[in-house]
Amino acid sequence: MDRVSEDLLWGVNPDLARRVRNMAATLSARGIEIKVSSGKRSTERQAALYANRANNPYPVARPGTSKHEQGLAVDVVPTGARTSRASVIIGEEGEREGLRWGGRFTKRDPVHFELLDGGGDDLVLDGSKVISQAKEQATGVRVLAVLGIAALVIRVLRS
């Protein structure tokens, strides 16, 4: 990636930066070059973008609600022709890296990529699908809690 992209990755979550660099390397090997057009934003910068959202082709979050402000999101664009096919290829590669792609949002934002749940490596399984193991763990904890309560009720009823 170019120097500007590297500068924009400074300040974002290191796991996000690593995944974007991996995505760029994989895409480059496929003949698609990308650059980061936006990284971590101050609340003031987000407010300015929000105030000018009517002139932005992509959705803009309210100040205080953007993952960019937390360093958990970047915007990425191809350096060549911006075709819908290139956007899909870039989006799918980001998903393979374990990122959430804005191209699948209800209000499509095809340049946007963000970490999920803070972006730990435990969120990527099989190198392609992003699955939150926390859901599975939470389900297991709930089952154990119900079993524990059931055992307690049985003990109380037996006494």
C-alpha positions as CSV (number, residue, x, y, z in Angstrom):
1,M,0.0,0.0,0.0
2,D,1.0,3.6,-0.5
3,R,2.5,5.9,2.2
4,V,-0.8,7.8,2.6
5,S,-2.6,4.5,3.3
6,E,0.0,3.5,5.9
7,D,-0.3,7.0,7.5
8,L,-4.1,6.5,7.7
9,L,-3.7,3.1,9.3
10,W,-1.7,4.7,12.1
11,G,-4.1,5.1,15.1
12,V,-6.5,2.3,14.1
13,N,-6.7,-0.9,16.0
14,P,-3.5,-2.9,15.2
15,D,-5.5,-6.0,14.4
16,L,-7.6,-4.0,11.9
17,A,-4.4,-2.6,10.3
18,R,-2.9,-6.1,10.0
19,R,-6.0,-7.4,8.3
20,V,-6.2,-4.5,5.9
21,R,-2.5,-5.0,5.0
22,N,-3.2,-8.7,4.4
23,M,-6.2,-7.8,2.3
24,A,-4.1,-5.4,0.2
25,A,-1.4,-8.0,-0.3
26,T,-3.8,-10.7,-1.4
27,L,-5.7,-8.3,-3.7
28,S,-2.4,-7.0,-5.2
29,A,-1.5,-10.6,-6.1
30,R,-4.8,-10.7,-8.0
31,G,-4.0,-7.4,-9.8
32,I,-6.2,-5.2,-7.7
33,E,-4.5,-2.3,-5.8
34,I,-6.3,-0.6,-3.0
35,K,-5.7,2.4,-0.8
36,V,-7.1,3.5,2.6
37,S,-9.1,6.7,2.1
38,S,-10.1,7.1,5.8
39,G,-8.9,5.6,9.1
40,K,-9.3,6.8,12.6
41,R,-11.3,10.0,12.9
42,S,-11.7,12.6,15.6
43,T,-15.2,13.5,16.8
44,E,-14.7,16.9,15.2
45,R,-13.8,15.3,11.8
46,Q,-16.8,13.0,12.1
47,A,-19.0,16.0,12.9
48,A,-17.7,17.8,9.8
49,L,-18.4,14.7,7.6
50,Y,-21.9,14.4,9.1
51,A,-22.7,18.1,8.5
52,N,-21.7,17.6,4.8
53,R,-23.4,14.1,4.5
54,A,-25.7,15.3,1.7
55,N,-22.7,15.6,-0.5
56,N,-21.2,12.2,0.4
57,P,-22.2,9.2,-1.8
58,Y,-21.8,6.9,1.3
59,P,-23.7,6.9,4.6
60,V,-22.2,8.9,7.4
61,A,-22.7,8.1,11.0
62,R,-23.6,10.7,13.6
63,P,-20.6,11.9,15.7
64,G,-20.0,9.7,18.7
65,T,-21.4,6.6,16.9
66,S,-18.9,5.9,14.2
67,K,-16.5,3.0,14.5
68,H,-13.9,5.3,12.8
69,E,-13.9,7.4,15.9
70,Q,-12.9,4.3,17.9
71,G,-10.2,3.2,15.4
72,L,-12.2,0.1,14.6
73,A,-13.0,1.0,10.9
74,V,-11.4,2.1,7.7
75,D,-12.6,3.1,4.2
76,V,-10.8,1.4,1.3
77,V,-11.0,2.1,-2.4
78,P,-9.4,0.6,-5.5
79,T,-6.7,2.8,-7.0
80,G,-7.9,1.9,-10.5
81,A,-11.3,1.9,-12.0
82,R,-14.0,1.8,-9.4
83,T,-16.3,-0.9,-10.8
84,S,-19.0,-2.7,-8.9
85,R,-17.1,-6.0,-9.6
86,A,-13.9,-4.6,-8.1
87,S,-15.9,-3.5,-5.1
88,V,-17.4,-7.0,-4.6
89,I,-13.9,-8.6,-4.9
90,I,-12.5,-6.2,-2.4
91,G,-15.4,-6.7,0.0
92,E,-15.2,-10.4,-0.2
93,E,-11.5,-10.3,0.5
94,G,-12.1,-8.1,3.5
95,E,-14.7,-10.7,4.8
96,R,-12.1,-13.5,4.3
97,E,-9.8,-11.4,6.5
98,G,-12.6,-11.4,9.2
99,L,-13.8,-7.9,8.6
100,R,-17.4,-6.7,8.4
101,W,-18.0,-5.2,5.0
102,G,-20.3,-2.2,4.6
103,G,-21.3,-3.4,1.2
104,R,-23.7,-5.7,3.0
105,F,-25.2,-3.0,5.2
106,T,-28.8,-2.0,4.7
107,K,-27.5,1.4,3.8
108,R,-24.7,0.1,1.6
109,D,-21.3,1.5,2.3
110,P,-19.0,-0.5,0.0
111,V,-15.8,1.3,1.0
112,H,-16.3,0.6,4.7
113,F,-14.6,-2.2,6.7
114,E,-14.7,-2.7,10.4
115,L,-13.7,-5.1,13.1
116,L,-16.3,-7.2,14.9
117,D,-16.4,-7.5,18.7
118,G,-13.0,-5.7,18.9
119,G,-11.5,-7.9,16.2
120,G,-9.8,-10.8,18.0
121,D,-8.4,-13.6,15.9
122,D,-10.9,-15.9,17.5
123,L,-13.6,-14.4,15.3
124,V,-12.2,-16.0,12.1
125,L,-12.9,-19.6,11.4
126,D,-12.0,-21.4,8.2
127,G,-10.4,-18.2,6.9
128,S,-13.6,-17.0,5.3
129,K,-16.6,-16.8,7.6
130,V,-16.8,-14.5,10.5
131,I,-18.3,-16.3,13.4
132,S,-18.6,-15.0,16.9
133,Q,-17.5,-17.7,19.3
134,A,-18.9,-15.6,22.1
135,K,-22.5,-16.5,21.0
136,E,-21.6,-20.2,21.3
137,Q,-19.9,-19.6,24.7
138,A,-22.9,-17.5,25.9
139,T,-25.3,-20.3,24.9
140,G,-23.2,-22.8,26.9
141,V,-23.1,-20.5,29.9
142,R,-26.9,-20.1,29.8
143,V,-27.4,-23.9,29.6
144,L,-25.1,-24.4,32.6
145,A,-27.0,-21.7,34.5
146,V,-30.3,-23.3,33.8
147,L,-29.0,-26.7,34.8
148,G,-27.6,-25.2,38.0
149,I,-30.9,-23.6,38.8
150,A,-32.7,-26.9,38.1
151,A,-30.3,-28.8,40.4
152,L,-30.9,-26.2,43.1
153,V,-34.7,-26.5,42.8
154,I,-34.5,-30.3,42.9
155,R,-32.4,-30.1,46.1
156,V,-34.9,-27.7,47.7
157,L,-37.8,-29.8,46.8
158,R,-36.2,-32.9,48.1
159,S,-35.4,-31.3,51.5
